Amino acid sequence: MNARLPQPVIEALTVTARRQKPLIGASLLERLLLRHVAVVCPESRLVVAVIKQAFIDLCSPSKHLRSEARRFFRDGRLELWCDQVGLSSNFMREIATKAGYLNPADTDEGGVHA
């Protein structure tokens, strides 16, 4: 039988095929971030957990969560959280891009380096 798939199913399969698994996992990402914070304490661990969750949400099957996470990386919230623990928001975006969490087109720079 040669049945044709409905368009929403085809689109979902295409999006899934385009999204690749990140190069580093969430636990390794958390360890990396904690190495770069100014002081490791319960509060900095909380801030790192918020940033880590944004990374995880970038790979979510939910289109809404992915959209919110991309917005988090663009709209200034990332800077607010990073400033709390002495992290560079540009460094976070670079990690997100190079590790495969964030598409370079989703950043303000568009993946172009000066």
Helices and strands as residue ranges (DSSP letters): H 7-18, H 26-36, H 42-57, H 63-74, H 77-85, H 89-98, G 104-106
